[in-house]
Amino acid sequence: MEFRAAVMQDLTAVMSIERRAHFHPWSESVISRYLQKPGSAWIAEENGTVLGWAVITLIAGEAELLMIAVDPDYQGKGTGRALMNFLLNYLTEKQAEQWFLDVRESNSKAIALYESMGFCLAGNRSNYYPTANGHEDALLYCLDLQP
Ligand SMILES: CC(C)(COP(=O)(O)OP(=O)(O)OC[C@H]1O[C@@H](n2cnc3c(N)ncnc32)[C@H](O)[C@@H]1OP(=O)(O)O)[C@@H](O)C(=O)NCCC(=O)NCCS
């Protein structure tokens, strides 16, 4: 598996993943914006096939994971963890001090991944995410990156 910065040519593959991986996928215009923002969007691929993507921001030592999605055909095979570990190394090299993310409280797969990497629960945002029947909480997680 290889990791690289995303480019606009990834738009079709990323949109296909977004539409199949999420209840509420990002729009084409939002995806395009991040594909053009240097250092933000990252791709995991194998033999030229895009397996997953992620979006981060880094401002004044505080990093945030805005998105991670793995193609449903390739989920459960280590891609998400490998992409997160790649980003962890990248952010550590960039001297980030803390890495934040938020996640739907029902997303047990993603929560298991984040907690296994050492992310700690830092708070919650009530009724933050829309669901089919209403809303659910966002859980806010944080990982300290510097010793
Ligand atoms: C969350 C997601 C990125 C994980 O990527 P993945 O490639 O499927 O995950 P991996 O195979 O690398 O597994 C990483 C860890 O996730 C957890 N996990 C994966 N599949 C799981 C399952 N079916 N049940 C419970 N935990 C699971 C485990 O902790 C696993 O670690 P382990 O294999 O050492 O036990 C992916 O499932 C996805 O794209 N989901 C839809 C989009 C999404 O929810 N994004 C996160 C938004 S915050």
The ligand as an SDF file (V2000), in Angstrom:
LIG
                    3D

 48 50  0  0  0  0  0  0  0  0999 V2000
  -13.7070    3.6080    9.7800 C   0  0  0  0  0  0  0  0  0  0  0  0
  -12.9090    3.1250    8.5690 C   0  0  0  0  0  0  0  0  0  0  0  0
  -12.1350    4.3240    8.0010 C   0  0  0  0  0  0  0  0  0  0  0  0
  -11.9070    2.0580    9.0240 C   0  0  0  0  0  0  0  0  0  0  0  0
  -11.1540    1.6260    7.8950 O   0  0  0  0  0  0  0  0  0  0  0  0
  -10.9370    0.0410    7.6060 P   0  0  0  0  0  0  0  0  0  0  0  0
   -9.9360   -0.0640    6.5070 O   0  0  0  0  0  0  0  0  0  0  0  0
  -12.2460   -0.5900    7.4210 O   0  0  0  0  0  0  0  0  0  0  0  0
  -10.3110   -0.3940    9.0140 O   0  0  0  0  0  0  0  0  0  0  0  0
   -9.1100   -1.4110    9.2950 P   0  0  0  0  0  0  0  0  0  0  0  0
   -9.3050   -2.6680    8.5170 O   0  0  0  0  0  0  0  0  0  0  0  0
   -7.8090   -0.6830    9.1350 O   0  0  0  0  0  0  0  0  0  0  0  0
   -9.3550   -1.7270   10.8390 O   0  0  0  0  0  0  0  0  0  0  0  0
   -8.8900   -0.8040   11.8110 C   0  0  0  0  0  0  0  0  0  0  0  0
   -9.6070   -1.0350   13.1050 C   0  0  0  0  0  0  0  0  0  0  0  0
  -10.9660   -0.6170   12.9880 O   0  0  0  0  0  0  0  0  0  0  0  0
  -11.7690   -1.4560   13.8300 C   0  0  0  0  0  0  0  0  0  0  0  0
  -12.6660   -2.2370   12.9760 N   0  0  0  0  0  0  0  0  0  0  0  0
  -12.5720   -2.4670   11.6510 C   0  0  0  0  0  0  0  0  0  0  0  0
  -13.6110   -3.2240   11.2310 N   0  0  0  0  0  0  0  0  0  0  0  0
  -14.3760   -3.4570   12.3310 C   0  0  0  0  0  0  0  0  0  0  0  0
  -15.5970   -4.1340   12.5590 C   0  0  0  0  0  0  0  0  0  0  0  0
  -16.2520   -4.7610   11.5620 N   0  0  0  0  0  0  0  0  0  0  0  0
  -16.1000   -4.1310   13.8140 N   0  0  0  0  0  0  0  0  0  0  0  0
  -15.4680   -3.4950   14.8320 C   0  0  0  0  0  0  0  0  0  0  0  0
  -14.2950   -2.8350   14.6640 N   0  0  0  0  0  0  0  0  0  0  0  0
  -13.7710   -2.8120   13.4430 C   0  0  0  0  0  0  0  0  0  0  0  0
  -10.8230   -2.3740   14.5630 C   0  0  0  0  0  0  0  0  0  0  0  0
  -10.3840   -1.7190   15.7240 O   0  0  0  0  0  0  0  0  0  0  0  0
   -9.6820   -2.4610   13.5630 C   0  0  0  0  0  0  0  0  0  0  0  0
   -8.4750   -2.8230   14.1510 O   0  0  0  0  0  0  0  0  0  0  0  0
   -8.0150   -4.3810   14.2000 P   0  0  0  0  0  0  0  0  0  0  0  0
   -8.1430   -4.8980   12.8050 O   0  0  0  0  0  0  0  0  0  0  0  0
   -6.6170   -4.3030   14.6970 O   0  0  0  0  0  0  0  0  0  0  0  0
   -8.9820   -5.0430   15.1270 O   0  0  0  0  0  0  0  0  0  0  0  0
  -13.8410    2.5230    7.4720 C   0  0  0  0  0  0  0  0  0  0  0  0
  -14.5590    1.4700    8.0220 O   0  0  0  0  0  0  0  0  0  0  0  0
  -14.7640    3.5090    6.7930 C   0  0  0  0  0  0  0  0  0  0  0  0
  -14.4300    4.1390    5.7990 O   0  0  0  0  0  0  0  0  0  0  0  0
  -16.0010    3.6320    7.3210 N   0  0  0  0  0  0  0  0  0  0  0  0
  -17.0110    4.5140    6.7140 C   0  0  0  0  0  0  0  0  0  0  0  0
  -16.6340    5.9670    6.8620 C   0  0  0  0  0  0  0  0  0  0  0  0
  -16.4020    6.3300    8.3100 C   0  0  0  0  0  0  0  0  0  0  0  0
  -17.1340    5.9120    9.1940 O   0  0  0  0  0  0  0  0  0  0  0  0
  -15.3540    7.1520    8.5510 N   0  0  0  0  0  0  0  0  0  0  0  0
  -15.0270    7.6180    9.8790 C   0  0  0  0  0  0  0  0  0  0  0  0
  -15.7710    8.8590   10.1470 C   0  0  0  0  0  0  0  0  0  0  0  0
  -15.2370    9.6000   11.6670 S   0  0  0  0  0  0  0  0  0  0  0  0
  1  2  1  0
  2  3  1  0
  2  4  1  0
  2 36  1  0
  4  5  1  0
  5  6  1  0
  6  7  2  0
  6  8  1  0
  6  9  1  0
  9 10  1  0
 10 11  2  0
 10 12  1  0
 10 13  1  0
 13 14  1  0
 14 15  1  0
 15 16  1  0
 15 30  1  0
 16 17  1  0
 17 18  1  0
 17 28  1  0
 18 19  1  0
 18 27  1  0
 19 20  2  0
 20 21  1  0
 21 22  1  0
 21 27  2  0
 22 23  1  0
 22 24  2  0
 24 25  1  0
 25 26  2  0
 26 27  1  0
 28 29  1  0
 28 30  1  0
 30 31  1  0
 31 32  1  0
 32 33  2  0
 32 34  1  0
 32 35  1  0
 36 37  1  0
 36 38  1  0
 38 39  2  0
 38 40  1  0
 40 41  1  0
 41 42  1  0
 42 43  1  0
 43 44  2  0
 43 45  1  0
 45 46  1  0
 46 47  1  0
 47 48  1  0
M  END
$$$$
